[in-house]
Amino acid sequence: MASSISTPFDIDRILKNSDIMVACGIIAIVIMMIVPMPSFLLTLLLTINITLALIILLVTMYTQESLELSIFPSLLLITTLFRLALNVSSTRLILLKGNAGALIDAFGNFVVGGNPIVGFVIFLILIVIQFVVITKGAERVAEVAARFTLDAMPGKQMSIDADLNAGLISEQDARDRRNKIQREANFYGAMDGASKFVKGDAIAGIIITIINIIGGLVIGVITMKMPIAQAAQRFTLLTVGDGLVSQIPALMISTSTGIIVTRAASEGSLGRDVIGQIFSQPKALFIATGALLFLSMIPGLPHIPFITIAIIVGTLAYLINRTSKQAAQAEALEAEEDAIEETRKPENVLSLLQVDPMELEIGYSLIPLVDPQQGGDLLDRVTMIRRQMAMEMGLVVPPIRIRDNMQLKPSVYKIKMKGMDIAQGEMMVGYYMAMDSGMVQSSVDGIETMEPAFGLPALWVTEEKREEAELNGYTVVDLSSVIATHLTEIIRRHADEILGRQETQALIDNLKENYSAIVEELIPNLLTMGEVQKVLQNLLCEQISIRNLVTIFESLADQARATRDIDALTEYVRQSLVRQISQQYKPQGHSLPVITLDADLEKLMMQSLQQTEQGSYINIDPNTIQTIYKNVQEVVEQASRQGYQVVILCSPMVRIYFKRLVERVVPDIPVLSYNELDGTFDVQSVGMVKL
């Protein structure tokens, strides 16, 4: 028959009841100040006080980061309160009975040799060390650390945002680092206040000692009928013993406070850091050896101590120097072997296969635009671009890596997509770009250039000319705005390429959280994720937002039962987004200027439609295509000269094929079908494309 064995000391059970134990302990400390206690119990509690202070001191020495002992401010308050309660209890016993237990007697007689004057001097020295040196220094360090920690919080937050935007860390890592920064600020702020406990404890120790000596002298002479000399001898020794018993733990706690607030850049325990850093420079030890030998030769100074220490330090320097050289050689050999071994591994090239979805490379003159410490806000603008694309296009742009490239010209930047250059521009550092807004009253002096995003004529103007250009009707922007606008336009033009399988899966997972029914109906029962991706890419290719995924998925679920042709499904989805498309191309005036297609042209395109396993396409002879190109360009140019911003309007059956046909000559002009206008505004024909 098996029986369970329970150990007498169960740490888990203690931890479960730790809150009750701590609460009872604090209540007991308060009761100690009121209720008298026997001398043997006081001796036990004083021993516990010394032990607790020693443990705290050792723990702080082995703590690598201050947050590992984040409870220290509260612990400082509790230990100070416990020590003051012991002082009250010992004072009560000293004044009532002239005896405060064996521990206080031992400190009063054995430690100071039974001499009250010597004991009092030692006590005052401990008070001075604690109050003037350690407590004052720890208080100042805590105050400065709290101030600098709070001042550094915005910079640290921006650094986290920059790493997150660059893709160096994940969202969870960013949250953990922000939480750590907040905890550090709270800790040093609490330590700034908690250090006042140590200072107050030192002051209280002095006052209690004076009260004990005077009160004991009065009670010994008047109440106990003792001679003045005997009373002074007895109560002064007890008071000094009590003070020493209290101040030694207080001194250890003060030292712990100083250690924990001064360990700002530690990488290991205190002992390891001290030995590793002080004895890491054998040259310094050799110089110290020479200095000691020189001092040993000066007449009048003791020779043996200096020579002995010089031999020890010199030997230590020699051993450290030899060990350092051997370690350096071993490390170099190991690094060389690792490099050779790494080249033999087939996996060493796998990291080279990783291609960032989007990159922004900048010359070294443009680095200040990225550095927040130099006033650069390009990282913040990149964050806003990603938010803007999510709001406008429904596209989650992957993190954009920004890096400096010393091979570029100092003021040149490049935009890359999947490792390939797709756009670039050249800035003039210290200048602003002024563009004609259409309301320019008079020209200003500047260096002619081209706006990189849209290819519009512009000027580089100096800071002094900026206000003049704005008053004359120019739109003036800084360098960060120019790069951000260019990057935004590139993302918008290549949105269909950015949307890959992984991004599509992320959109589907996000939609599934609230609309699981429509997702489960469509994927994979009716369409695969790849087919859904192609439909979304077709929409993005023509600047149609995919943010309304619910409507898009519902339309696909309705039509996918009849056809799985991607082009046909795209047209059905566009028709379901009629309000969105109509709002997107809503005219500024009363009517929408459009260019229509001749009936014969639409008939020709319908007759030329070819169906294959890879999809549908238009099979028209090259001469006819060239005629269509020429006619489209002429009609569009004529409408532009009249000041119209037009769209091409045609039947739903040929819309997508005509768009693909003419996007080579007029890539930016929208092509809509009659079913994509909701009829809320009039249509004005300003031209017709004919054969």
C-alpha positions as semicolon CSV with decimal commas, in nm:
position;residue;x (nm);y (nm);z (nm)
1;M;0,000;0,000;0,000
2;A;0,155;0,323;-0,117
3;S;0,166;0,617;0,116
4;S;0,240;0,978;0,036
5;I;0,538;1,133;0,208
6;S;0,532;1,506;0,286
7;T;0,850;1,686;0,376
8;P;0,842;1,917;0,678
9;F;0,972;2,207;0,467
10;D;0,749;2,256;0,165
11;I;0,860;2,566;-0,027
12;D;0,552;2,564;-0,252
13;R;0,320;2,571;0,048
14;I;0,519;2,857;0,197
15;L;0,500;3,056;-0,126
16;K;0,124;3,003;-0,144
17;N;0,083;3,149;0,205
18;S;0,353;3,415;0,169
19;D;0,107;3,706;0,156
20;I;-0,045;3,600;0,490
21;M;0,300;3,553;0,644
22;V;0,421;3,898;0,536
23;A;0,101;4,064;0,659
24;C;0,130;3,891;0,998
25;G;0,499;3,986;1,018
26;I;0,426;4,358;0,959
27;I;0,150;4,349;1,222
28;A;0,391;4,180;1,466
29;I;0,649;4,455;1,403
30;V;0,393;4,720;1,496
31;I;0,292;4,524;1,809
32;M;0,660;4,503;1,915
33;M;0,658;4,881;1,959
34;I;0,373;4,857;2,211
35;V;0,398;4,524;2,393
36;P;0,706;4,451;2,614
37;M;0,905;4,139;2,529
38;P;1,147;3,926;2,729
39;S;1,519;3,973;2,680
40;F;1,576;3,626;2,530
41;L;1,315;3,697;2,257
42;L;1,476;4,035;2,187
43;T;1,814;3,864;2,149
44;L;1,660;3,619;1,900
45;L;1,500;3,900;1,697
46;L;1,822;4,102;1,693
47;T;2,002;3,797;1,557
48;I;1,733;3,762;1,291
49;N;1,779;4,129;1,204
50;I;2,155;4,084;1,152
51;T;2,097;3,768;0,947
52;L;1,834;3,935;0,729
53;A;2,060;4,234;0,660
54;L;2,347;4,000;0,568
55;I;2,124;3,802;0,330
56;I;2,001;4,119;0,159
57;L;2,360;4,243;0,117
58;L;2,470;3,914;-0,041
59;V;2,165;3,900;-0,269
60;T;2,239;4,248;-0,404
61;M;2,596;4,142;-0,476
62;Y;2,474;3,852;-0,693
63;T;2,202;4,054;-0,866
64;Q;2,288;4,143;-1,226
65;E;1,998;4,382;-1,298
66;S;1,815;4,605;-1,056
67;L;1,478;4,471;-1,171
68;E;1,574;4,125;-1,044
69;L;1,523;4,274;-0,697
70;S;1,235;4,508;-0,779
71;I;1,087;4,453;-0,432
72;F;1,390;4,625;-0,273
73;P;1,216;4,963;-0,202
74;S;0,938;4,788;-0,008
75;L;1,192;4,557;0,156
76;L;1,389;4,864;0,265
77;L;1,081;5,007;0,436
78;I;0,999;4,679;0,615
79;T;1,355;4,623;0,743
80;T;1,379;4,985;0,862
81;L;1,050;4,949;1,047
82;F;1,166;4,619;1,199
83;R;1,493;4,775;1,315
84;L;1,315;5,072;1,473
85;A;1,073;4,837;1,650
86;L;1,373;4,650;1,795
87;N;1,520;4,982;1,907
88;V;1,198;5,066;2,090
89;S;1,189;4,724;2,258
90;S;1,557;4,736;2,359
91;T;1,515;5,091;2,492
92;R;1,222;4,975;2,705
93;L;1,428;4,691;2,855
94;I;1,734;4,909;2,913
95;L;1,539;5,180;3,094
96;L;1,312;4,942;3,290
97;K;1,551;4,663;3,394
98;G;1,898;4,783;3,307
99;N;1,940;4,462;3,103
100;A;1,854;4,408;2,733
101;G;1,971;4,055;2,669
102;A;2,295;3,869;2,605
103;L;2,358;4,006;2,255
104;I;2,349;4,371;2,358
105;D;2,562;4,295;2,665
106;A;2,816;4,117;2,444
107;F;2,839;4,410;2,204
108;G;2,865;4,652;2,497
109;N;3,137;4,461;2,685
110;F;3,328;4,228;2,454
111;V;3,321;4,422;2,122
112;V;3,429;4,755;2,273
113;G;3,623;4,605;2,566
114;G;3,378;4,730;2,831
115;N;3,487;5,090;2,773
116;P;3,182;5,314;2,716
117;I;3,389;5,596;2,567
118;V;3,549;5,369;2,308
119;G;3,212;5,216;2,228
120;F;3,051;5,558;2,193
121;V;3,328;5,673;1,957
122;I;3,294;5,359;1,744
123;F;2,919;5,409;1,737
124;L;2,962;5,770;1,620
125;I;3,207;5,660;1,351
126;L;2,954;5,404;1,221
127;I;2,686;5,673;1,219
128;V;2,911;5,910;1,024
129;I;3,003;5,637;0,772
130;Q;2,642;5,542;0,719
131;F;2,485;5,888;0,725
132;V;2,748;6,102;0,553
133;V;2,909;5,856;0,312
134;I;2,692;5,561;0,215
135;T;2,339;5,695;0,275
136;K;2,414;6,035;0,124
137;G;2,577;5,880;-0,183
138;A;2,305;5,619;-0,233
139;E;2,039;5,888;-0,201
140;R;2,209;6,104;-0,465
141;V;2,264;5,812;-0,704
142;A;1,899;5,705;-0,668
143;E;1,781;6,060;-0,734
144;V;1,998;6,100;-1,045
145;A;1,911;5,750;-1,172
146;A;1,539;5,823;-1,135
147;R;1,574;6,154;-1,318
148;F;1,779;6,016;-1,607
149;T;1,562;5,708;-1,637
150;L;1,251;5,921;-1,677
151;D;1,428;6,156;-1,921
152;A;1,547;5,863;-2,131
153;M;1,205;5,698;-2,160
154;P;1,094;5,879;-2,483
155;G;1,423;5,797;-2,655
156;K;1,400;5,432;-2,553
157;Q;1,039;5,414;-2,674
158;M;1,139;5,560;-3,012
159;S;1,425;5,314;-3,036
160;I;1,182;5,028;-2,979
161;D;0,948;5,167;-3,246
162;A;1,241;5,199;-3,487
163;D;1,348;4,837;-3,431
164;L;0,987;4,726;-3,473
165;N;0,946;4,919;-3,800
166;A;1,275;4,780;-3,928
167;G;1,160;4,426;-3,851
168;L;1,438;4,361;-3,600
169;I;1,196;4,267;-3,322
170;S;0,842;4,129;-3,302
171;E;0,535;4,291;-3,149
172;Q;0,576;4,074;-2,838
173;D;0,941;4,176;-2,801
174;A;0,839;4,541;-2,831
175;R;0,574;4,500;-2,561
176;D;0,824;4,326;-2,331
177;R;1,084;4,598;-2,379
178;R;0,828;4,874;-2,318
179;N;0,716;4,696;-2,003
180;K;1,078;4,671;-1,885
181;I;1,132;5,043;-1,943
182;Q;0,820;5,123;-1,741
183;R;0,931;4,892;-1,459
184;E;1,277;5,054;-1,451
185;A;1,121;5,399;-1,423
186;N;0,894;5,282;-1,142
187;F;1,184;5,110;-0,961
188;Y;1,423;5,405;-0,966
189;G;1,141;5,642;-0,875
190;A;1,060;5,422;-0,576
191;M;1,428;5,395;-0,482
192;D;1,457;5,774;-0,487
193;G;1,195;5,789;-0,215
194;A;1,297;5,472;-0,031
195;S;1,652;5,600;0,020
196;K;1,502;5,854;0,259
197;F;1,417;5,562;0,491
198;V;1,787;5,485;0,537
199;K;1,866;5,850;0,603
200;G;1,586;5,877;0,858
201;D;1,697;5,555;1,023
202;A;2,048;5,696;1,078
203;I;1,906;6,014;1,233
204;A;1,672;5,809;1,452
205;G;1,969;5,598;1,572
206;I;2,151;5,908;1,695
207;I;1,844;6,044;1,873
208;I;1,760;5,710;2,036
209;T;2,117;5,674;2,161
210;I;2,116;6,019;2,323
211;I;1,776;5,950;2,482
212;N;1,895;5,614;2,616
213;I;2,210;5,760;2,776
214;I;2,032;6,055;2,938
215;G;1,723;5,855;3,038
216;G;1,932;5,566;3,169
217;L;2,147;5,799;3,375
218;V;1,839;5,959;3,530
219;I;1,663;5,628;3,598
220;G;1,978;5,462;3,734
221;V;2,046;5,742;3,979
222;I;1,691;5,828;4,086
223;T;1,496;5,503;4,049
224;M;1,761;5,235;4,098
225;K;1,964;5,436;4,357
226;M;2,290;5,369;4,168
227;P;2,596;5,592;4,198
228;I;2,638;5,832;3,905
229;A;2,959;5,663;3,784
230;Q;2,802;5,317;3,798
231;A;2,483;5,436;3,626
232;A;2,683;5,607;3,355
233;Q;2,900;5,297;3,308
234;R;2,606;5,057;3,299
235;F;2,359;5,244;3,081
236;T;2,621;5,387;2,845
237;L;2,754;5,037;2,772
238;L;2,402;4,905;2,719
239;T;2,312;5,198;2,496
240;V;2,631;5,167;2,292
241;G;2,579;4,792;2,262
242;D;2,221;4,850;2,148
243;G;2,339;5,110;1,900
244;L;2,605;4,880;1,757
245;V;2,361;4,589;1,727
246;S;2,121;4,816;1,539
247;Q;2,366;5,011;1,325
248;I;2,563;4,716;1,192
249;P;2,254;4,572;1,013
250;A;2,160;4,929;0,914
251;L;2,506;4,973;0,765
252;M;2,466;4,651;0,563
253;I;2,123;4,761;0,437
254;S;2,266;5,102;0,342
255;T;2,547;4,929;0,155
256;S;2,290;4,709;-0,023
257;T;2,102;5,022;-0,126
258;G;2,416;5,176;-0,269
259;I;2,508;4,857;-0,454
260;I;2,171;4,807;-0,620
261;V;2,135;5,167;-0,742
262;T;2,492;5,188;-0,872
263;R;2,480;4,866;-1,075
264;A;2,369;5,030;-1,401
265;A;2,589;4,844;-1,651
266;S;2,669;4,516;-1,480
267;E;2,703;4,195;-1,676
268;G;2,747;3,953;-1,387
269;S;2,767;3,932;-1,010
270;L;2,948;4,206;-0,816
271;G;3,243;3,985;-0,729
272;R;3,291;3,869;-1,087
273;D;3,266;4,225;-1,219
274;V;3,511;4,361;-0,961
275;I;3,774;4,093;-1,017
276;G;3,719;4,075;-1,392
277;Q;3,736;4,449;-1,453
278;I;3,997;4,565;-1,203
279;F;4,242;4,287;-1,285
280;S;4,175;4,291;-1,658
281;Q;4,466;4,530;-1,730
282;P;4,801;4,370;-1,642
283;K;4,983;4,689;-1,750
284;A;4,826;4,878;-1,462
285;L;4,937;4,606;-1,221
286;F;5,296;4,621;-1,353
287;I;5,300;4,999;-1,302
288;A;5,162;4,954;-0,949
289;T;5,440;4,701;-0,879
290;G;5,702;4,951;-0,988
291;A;5,548;5,222;-0,770
292;L;5,549;4,994;-0,466
293;L;5,915;4,901;-0,522
294;F;6,002;5,270;-0,547
295;L;5,823;5,343;-0,218
296;S;6,008;5,055;-0,050
297;M;6,340;5,227;-0,128
298;I;6,248;5,558;0,034
299;P;6,424;5,596;0,370
300;G;6,195;5,598;0,671
301;L;5,917;5,393;0,515
302;P;5,866;5,028;0,615
303;H;6,036;4,816;0,348
304;I;5,895;4,469;0,413
305;P;5,521;4,549;0,360
306;F;5,586;4,736;0,034
307;I;5,820;4,468;-0,102
308;T;5,582;4,188;-0,003
309;I;5,281;4,351;-0,170
310;A;5,492;4,443;-0,475
311;I;5,591;4,077;-0,520
312;I;5,229;3,965;-0,489
313;V;5,100;4,228;-0,735
314;G;5,384;4,165;-0,981
315;T;5,325;3,790;-0,975
316;L;4,953;3,845;-1,026
317;A;5,022;4,079;-1,319
318;Y;5,251;3,823;-1,482
319;L;4,999;3,541;-1,444
320;I;4,712;3,755;-1,577
321;N;4,921;3,874;-1,873
322;R;5,020;3,519;-1,964
323;T;4,664;3,393;-1,926
324;S;4,531;3,678;-2,141
325;K;4,775;3,600;-2,421
326;Q;4,691;3,230;-2,411
327;A;4,318;3,309;-2,412
328;A;4,359;3,547;-2,707
329;Q;4,553;3,286;-2,903
330;A;4,299;3,018;-2,821
331;E;4,014;3,247;-2,916
332;A;4,177;3,340;-3,247
333;L;4,242;2,974;-3,324
334;E;3,887;2,879;-3,235
335;A;3,747;3,163;-3,448
336;E;3,958;3,050;-3,741
337;E;3,843;2,690;-3,700
338;D;3,481;2,804;-3,672
339;A;3,515;3,011;-3,988
340;I;3,663;2,715;-4,175
341;E;3,393;2,486;-4,042
342;E;3,124;2,737;-4,130
343;T;3,236;2,752;-4,491
344;R;3,204;2,375;-4,513
345;K;2,844;2,376;-4,401
346;P;2,584;2,372;-4,678
347;E;2,356;2,584;-4,461
348;N;2,592;2,883;-4,449
349;V;2,436;3,031;-4,764
350;L;2,077;3,001;-4,645
351;S;2,088;3,341;-4,476
352;L;2,185;3,494;-4,811
353;L;1,861;3,368;-4,962
354;Q;1,650;3,588;-4,734
355;V;1,511;3,883;-4,929
356;D;1,337;4,171;-4,754
357;P;0,992;4,253;-4,897
358;M;1,077;4,624;-4,907
359;E;1,396;4,817;-4,840
360;L;1,493;5,182;-4,835
361;E;1,865;5,239;-4,889
362;I;2,005;5,585;-4,817
363;G;2,337;5,760;-4,865
364;Y;2,529;5,871;-4,559
365;S;2,421;6,237;-4,597
366;L;2,059;6,128;-4,546
367;I;2,126;5,936;-4,223
368;P;2,013;6,235;-4,006
369;L;1,665;6,194;-4,156
370;V;1,642;5,852;-3,989
371;D;1,819;5,930;-3,660
372;P;1,567;6,061;-3,401
373;Q;1,851;6,206;-3,193
374;Q;1,934;6,439;-3,484
375;G;1,573;6,541;-3,535
376;G;1,498;6,286;-3,806
377;D;1,136;6,171;-3,834
378;L;1,152;5,936;-4,134
379;L;1,096;5,629;-3,913
380;D;0,777;5,782;-3,776
381;R;0,665;5,866;-4,129
382;V;0,722;5,505;-4,239
383;T;0,499;5,393;-3,953
384;M;0,231;5,638;-4,066
385;I;0,265;5,513;-4,426
386;R;0,192;5,157;-4,314
387;R;-0,112;5,280;-4,121
388;Q;-0,224;5,486;-4,421
389;M;-0,200;5,188;-4,656
390;A;-0,399;4,975;-4,414
391;M;-0,672;5,239;-4,397
392;E;-0,682;5,329;-4,768
393;M;-0,601;5,002;-4,945
394;G;-0,668;4,741;-4,679
395;L;-0,311;4,621;-4,731
396;V;-0,079;4,530;-4,444
397;V;0,260;4,649;-4,569
398;P;0,542;4,432;-4,429
399;P;0,816;4,604;-4,225
400;I;1,031;4,832;-4,440
401;R;1,400;4,789;-4,366
402;I;1,595;5,115;-4,375
403;R;1,971;5,084;-4,409
404;D;2,262;5,304;-4,515
405;N;2,456;5,211;-4,826
406;M;2,806;5,356;-4,855
407;Q;2,813;5,266;-5,225
408;L;2,539;5,517;-5,302
409;K;2,603;5,885;-5,356
410;P;2,576;6,071;-5,024
411;S;2,237;6,228;-5,106
412;V;2,080;5,944;-5,307
413;Y;1,819;5,697;-5,187
414;K;1,686;5,378;-5,344
415;I;1,362;5,191;-5,294
416;K;1,389;4,815;-5,334
417;M;1,123;4,549;-5,354
418;K;1,225;4,189;-5,302
419;G;1,588;4,281;-5,355
420;M;1,538;4,468;-5,685
421;D;1,568;4,843;-5,743
422;I;1,236;4,992;-5,847
423;A;1,285;5,363;-5,777
424;Q;1,541;5,613;-5,661
425;G;1,582;5,983;-5,602
426;E;1,846;6,240;-5,518
427;M;1,804;6,497;-5,243
428;M;1,984;6,821;-5,169
429;V;2,070;6,824;-4,800
430;G;1,988;7,156;-4,636
431;Y;1,730;7,249;-4,903
432;Y;1,352;7,225;-4,937
433;M;1,154;7,114;-5,242
434;A;0,911;7,374;-5,377
435;M;0,642;7,254;-5,620
436;D;0,397;7,449;-5,830
437;S;0,054;7,416;-5,670
438;G;-0,121;7,580;-5,966
439;M;-0,155;7,908;-5,779
440;V;0,199;8,041;-5,815
441;Q;0,200;8,419;-5,841
442;S;0,567;8,474;-5,920
443;S;0,870;8,250;-5,949
444;V;1,146;8,227;-5,689
445;D;1,515;8,156;-5,723
446;G;1,604;7,791;-5,687
447;I;1,768;7,489;-5,844
448;E;1,545;7,314;-6,097
449;T;1,470;6,949;-6,034
450;M;1,197;6,686;-6,074
451;E;0,970;6,564;-5,797
452;P;1,056;6,190;-5,774
453;A;0,712;6,046;-5,698
454;F;0,513;6,195;-5,990
455;G;0,784;6,344;-6,210
456;L;0,658;6,701;-6,173
457;P;0,890;7,002;-6,214
458;A;1,010;7,148;-5,885
459;L;1,275;7,369;-5,729
460;W;1,529;7,325;-5,452
461;V;1,512;7,632;-5,231
462;T;1,711;7,730;-4,924
463;E;1,575;7,789;-4,575
464;E;1,584;8,166;-4,641
465;K;1,371;8,127;-4,957
466;R;1,120;7,889;-4,800
467;E;0,882;8,152;-4,664
468;E;0,901;8,353;-4,987
469;A;0,813;8,044;-5,192
470;E;0,513;7,965;-4,970
471;L;0,386;8,323;-4,998
472;N;0,412;8,302;-5,378
473;G;0,192;7,991;-5,390
474;Y;0,448;7,710;-5,396
475;T;0,400;7,393;-5,194
476;V;0,721;7,357;-4,991
477;V;0,813;7,026;-4,825
478;D;1,118;6,895;-4,642
479;L;1,335;6,600;-4,747
480;S;1,157;6,347;-4,522
481;S;0,824;6,439;-4,682
482;V;0,967;6,395;-5,032
483;I;1,101;6,046;-4,955
484;A;0,785;5,947;-4,766
485;T;0,562;6,062;-5,056
486;H;0,776;5,870;-5,305
487;L;0,766;5,559;-5,088
488;T;0,389;5,587;-5,048
489;E;0,337;5,615;-5,423
490;I;0,564;5,316;-5,489
491;I;0,369;5,106;-5,239
492;R;0,042;5,212;-5,400
493;R;0,162;5,131;-5,753
494;H;0,305;4,792;-5,654
495;A;0,045;4,694;-5,396
496;D;-0,045;4,380;-5,592
497;E;0,318;4,261;-5,574
498;I;0,337;4,325;-5,200
499;L;0,034;4,105;-5,134
500;G;0,184;3,757;-5,120
501;R;0,056;3,427;-4,985
502;Q;0,168;3,503;-4,631
503;E;0,003;3,847;-4,631
504;T;-0,315;3,697;-4,774
505;Q;-0,322;3,433;-4,501
506;A;-0,282;3,707;-4,239
507;L;-0,582;3,895;-4,383
508;I;-0,787;3,574;-4,387
509;D;-0,695;3,491;-4,026
510;N;-0,792;3,841;-3,915
511;L;-1,125;3,819;-4,096
512;K;-1,192;3,474;-3,955
513;E;-1,189;3,603;-3,597
514;N;-1,522;3,783;-3,650
515;Y;-1,657;3,632;-3,974
516;S;-1,562;3,269;-3,953
517;A;-1,873;3,148;-4,140
518;I;-1,796;3,325;-4,468
519;V;-1,428;3,222;-4,457
520;E;-1,509;2,857;-4,391
521;E;-1,767;2,859;-4,671
522;L;-1,525;3,001;-4,927
523;I;-1,186;2,850;-4,836
524;P;-1,107;2,577;-4,926
525;N;-1,450;2,447;-5,030
526;L;-1,499;2,685;-5,325
527;L;-1,164;2,855;-5,386
528;T;-0,808;2,802;-5,276
529;M;-0,616;3,070;-5,094
530;G;-0,404;3,124;-5,407
531;E;-0,713;3,197;-5,616
532;V;-0,839;3,443;-5,357
533;Q;-0,497;3,607;-5,357
534;K;-0,509;3,655;-5,736
535;V;-0,849;3,823;-5,714
536;L;-0,722;4,058;-5,444
537;Q;-0,412;4,131;-5,651
538;N;-0,629;4,221;-5,951
539;L;-0,818;4,470;-5,736
540;L;-0,502;4,625;-5,590
541;C;-0,344;4,645;-5,935
542;E;-0,620;4,893;-6,032
543;Q;-0,604;5,082;-5,700
544;I;-0,924;4,928;-5,560
545;S;-0,912;4,894;-5,183
546;I;-0,952;4,543;-5,040
547;R;-1,031;4,667;-4,690
548;N;-1,395;4,556;-4,725
549;L;-1,303;4,188;-4,719
550;V;-1,646;4,083;-4,596
551;T;-1,818;4,206;-4,913
552;I;-1,538;4,067;-5,131
553;F;-1,558;3,721;-4,974
554;E;-1,938;3,714;-4,988
555;S;-1,929;3,801;-5,358
556;L;-1,670;3,532;-5,426
557;A;-1,875;3,275;-5,233
558;D;-2,181;3,362;-5,443
559;Q;-2,008;3,347;-5,781
560;A;-1,745;3,077;-5,726
561;R;-2,013;2,807;-5,759
562;A;-2,064;2,910;-6,121
563;T;-1,708;2,990;-6,232
564;R;-1,351;2,979;-6,106
565;D;-1,217;3,210;-6,374
566;I;-1,010;3,471;-6,189
567;D;-1,092;3,755;-6,430
568;A;-1,463;3,687;-6,416
569;L;-1,456;3,664;-6,036
570;T;-1,267;3,993;-6,022
571;E;-1,538;4,164;-6,226
572;Y;-1,812;4,025;-6,003
573;V;-1,630;4,152;-5,696
574;R;-1,588;4,496;-5,851
575;Q;-1,960;4,511;-5,917
576;S;-2,031;4,423;-5,554
577;L;-1,808;4,717;-5,453
578;V;-2,011;4,961;-5,662
579;R;-2,055;5,215;-5,381
580;Q;-1,688;5,209;-5,294
581;I;-1,574;5,249;-5,656
582;S;-1,829;5,522;-5,722
583;Q;-1,714;5,709;-5,414
584;Q;-1,352;5,668;-5,521
585;Y;-1,414;5,828;-5,863
586;K;-1,685;6,068;-5,754
587;P;-1,660;6,382;-5,969
588;Q;-1,587;6,721;-5,819
589;G;-1,853;6,883;-6,038
590;H;-2,205;6,778;-6,132
591;S;-2,107;6,509;-6,381
592;L;-1,832;6,253;-6,437
593;P;-1,634;6,308;-6,759
594;V;-1,583;5,973;-6,934
595;I;-1,443;5,831;-7,253
596;T;-1,656;5,556;-7,407
597;L;-1,583;5,277;-7,653
598;D;-1,736;5,250;-7,994
599;A;-1,984;4,961;-8,029
600;D;-1,782;4,812;-8,314
601;L;-1,469;4,811;-8,096
602;E;-1,647;4,633;-7,811
603;K;-1,793;4,383;-8,060
604;L;-1,448;4,315;-8,203
605;M;-1,307;4,256;-7,858
606;M;-1,588;4,015;-7,768
607;Q;-1,531;3,820;-8,087
608;S;-1,152;3,810;-8,025
609;L;-1,185;3,670;-7,674
610;Q;-0,997;3,341;-7,641
611;Q;-1,051;3,094;-7,356
612;T;-0,758;2,876;-7,241
613;E;-0,667;2,671;-6,936
614;Q;-0,437;2,953;-6,822
615;G;-0,715;3,215;-6,852
616;S;-0,875;3,442;-7,110
617;Y;-0,710;3,693;-7,341
618;I;-0,786;3,910;-7,649
619;N;-0,649;3,790;-7,982
620;I;-0,634;4,099;-8,208
621;D;-0,390;4,158;-8,493
622;P;-0,101;4,400;-8,422
623;N;-0,214;4,667;-8,671
624;T;-0,554;4,696;-8,505
625;I;-0,390;4,715;-8,162
626;Q;-0,168;5,001;-8,280
627;T;-0,475;5,181;-8,413
628;I;-0,647;5,140;-8,076
629;Y;-0,337;5,270;-7,898
630;K;-0,324;5,577;-8,120
631;N;-0,694;5,655;-8,085
632;V;-0,685;5,614;-7,704
633;Q;-0,388;5,850;-7,672
634;E;-0,552;6,112;-7,893
635;V;-0,882;6,106;-7,706
636;V;-0,715;6,117;-7,364
637;E;-0,486;6,404;-7,466
638;Q;-0,779;6,598;-7,608
639;A;-0,974;6,555;-7,284
640;S;-0,671;6,658;-7,079
641;R;-0,631;6,979;-7,283
642;Q;-0,991;7,062;-7,194
643;G;-0,906;7,022;-6,823
644;Y;-1,090;6,694;-6,765
645;Q;-0,973;6,412;-6,542
646;V;-1,146;6,132;-6,723
647;V;-1,214;5,760;-6,686
648;I;-1,281;5,511;-6,963
649;L;-1,628;5,358;-6,947
650;C;-1,717;5,032;-7,122
651;S;-1,927;4,718;-7,085
652;P;-1,851;4,470;-6,805
653;M;-1,761;4,192;-7,047
654;V;-1,463;4,372;-7,201
655;R;-1,355;4,604;-6,918
656;I;-1,067;4,399;-6,774
657;Y;-0,934;4,306;-7,120
658;F;-0,943;4,663;-7,247
659;K;-0,765;4,778;-6,929
660;R;-0,484;4,530;-6,988
661;L;-0,470;4,630;-7,353
662;V;-0,426;5,006;-7,304
663;E;-0,234;5,018;-6,973
664;R;0,090;5,023;-7,169
665;V;0,009;5,361;-7,326
666;V;-0,212;5,516;-7,055
667;P;-0,126;5,320;-6,737
668;D;-0,280;5,561;-6,487
669;I;-0,623;5,613;-6,643
670;P;-0,906;5,415;-6,471
671;V;-1,123;5,182;-6,676
672;L;-1,470;5,125;-6,530
673;S;-1,775;4,930;-6,640
674;Y;-2,132;5,056;-6,644
675;N;-2,216;4,824;-6,352
676;E;-1,955;4,992;-6,129
677;L;-2,135;5,328;-6,114
678;D;-2,426;5,354;-5,872
679;G;-2,611;5,622;-6,066
680;T;-2,582;5,895;-5,803
681;F;-2,411;6,129;-6,049
682;D;-2,442;6,209;-6,417
683;V;-2,203;6,084;-6,682
684;Q;-2,068;6,325;-6,945
685;S;-1,905;6,175;-7,252
686;V;-1,606;6,383;-7,363
687;G;-1,471;6,143;-7,623
688;M;-1,499;5,802;-7,787
689;V;-1,239;5,546;-7,884
690;K;-1,307;5,414;-8,236
691;L;-1,139;5,176;-8,474
